[in-house]
Amino acid sequence: MIRLVRYFGVGATAAAVDISLFTYFAGYLGYNYLIVGTITFVLATAVNYVLSVRFVFESGIRFARHHDAHGRPAQAGHGSRSL
């Protein structure tokens, strides 16, 4: 239940960042709303990501490494290339 509250809190914070920056730059300063909307969306998405990683998701594993059947790190390709 606490994680759900944190999830909605992070979403509300990101929405507030998006709306407030958009209102300031497009409404008060008169910049083009399409450009401002794109930039504020990207910024709000970054805020949402950072806050979600920090406060919502607690998996303990940030980026898991994949291993093959023998426990060795898996390679990106499917075999070796010879030139």
HELIX and SHEET records of a PDB file:
HELIX    1   1 ILE A    2  PHE A   22  1                                  21    
HELIX    2   2 THR A   23  TYR A   28  3                                   6    
HELIX    3   3 TYR A   33  LEU A   51  1                                  19    
HELIX    4   4 SER A   52  VAL A   56  3                                   5    
END                                                                             
